[in-house]
Amino acid sequence: MGKISIYTNESVDIAIAEGLKRRGVDASSARDTGRLGLTDEDQLVYAGNKKAAVFTHDTDFLKIAARWMEEGRTHHGIIYCHQKRYSVGECVRKLRMLTAVLTSEDMINHIEFL
C-alpha cells in the first residue's frame, strides 16, 4: 500500500504544498509543476498520471468526479476544503494526518472533505 501523494491545484495557496513537503509528505502544486492555467479536468488527469490526489478549494472538481464516475473513469482522489474553512496551517495539519491514515489505494475514486 502506497502513501498518498498530494497535488494542489491553482486555487490552493502554494504555502500548503510547501508546508506538506517540509513535513515529509510527497506534495506538489500546479505552480511548481508548470501546470498553471490548465482546465480543472486537465489538472485531474495530470494528478492521476502522477497517482496523486488533488487538494482543491474548487467545487468544479466534485462535479467532474461525479461525471467521471458515470463514465466509468478513474481518478486518484479529490480532497476538498472550502477556502475559508481552515487556515493554511490547519490545512497542512489535516492533510498530513490524512496521509498518515489513508493509502493511495484508499483514495482511488474517493472524495474526502476536510
N, C-alpha and C positions, 0 to 999 in steps of 0.2 A: 504494500500500500504506500502510495507516494504522498508527500507533503503537498499542500495546496500552494500553488503559485498565484500571486495576485497581480492583475494588470489594471491600472486605474485609467479610466478614460479622461478626456479633457475637461469634464465638468468637476473633477475632483482636484482639490488643492495638491500641488506637487509635493508639499511637505508630508503628506500621508505616505506616499510611496517611499520617500526618503527616510521617514521615521521607521517604517517597516524594515527597510534594508539595514538600518543601523541596529535593529533588534534581531537580525538573522533570518528574516523572512525573505523568501525569493519574491521580490516585487519589482515591477517596472511601471512606467507611466507612458501615456501617449506621447508626452513631450520628449522623454529621454529615449524613446524608440523611433522618433521621427514620424509618428503617426497622427500628428495634429491635423485636423481638417477632414479626416475620413468620416464617412457616414457611420451611424451607430451600428448598422449591420456589418459593415466592413471591420469596425472595431471588434465586434463579437467574433467574426471569422478569424481575424488576426490572433485574438486571445486563444481561440480554440486550436489554432495551428501550434501555438506555444503551450497548449494544455494548461492554460491559466484561467482562473475565474476572474470575471470583470467586476471591479468595485466601481459603483456609479451612484450619482445623485439623480440620474435622468430616468424618468418613468418610461420613456420610449423603449428602453431595454426590456421592460416587463412585457410590453406589447409584442415586441419582436420574439421573445421567448414563447409566448402563447401561440403565435403564428407558426414558429418553428415546430412546436410540439404537434400541431395539427398536420404539418407537412412531413412529420417523421424525421426532422433534422435534429442533430445533436449539438449541444454547446457544453462547455466545461464549467458552467456555473455562473450565476449572477448574484452579486451581493449588493443589495440596495439599501440606501440610507437617505432620508430626506436631508437636504443640505444644511438646514438649520437645526437639526435634531441634536447633534453632538459636535463638540469642538474637535479640532484636528487631533489633539492628544487622546481624547476619548475614542475617536475612530481608530487610531493606531492601536490602543489597548484592546479594543473589542475585536479588531481584525486579527491581531496576534493571538488572542485567545481562541478565535475561530480556527486558525491554522493549527492550533495545538490539539483540538478535539475532533476535527473532521479531516478526512483524506481527500485527495484529488478525485478518487473514485466516488466518494460520497457526493461530490459536487456536480457530477455529470447530470445534466438536465435539471439541476436543482436551483431554486431561488431561495436565498437567505436574506431575511430582513434584519438589519441591525436595530 
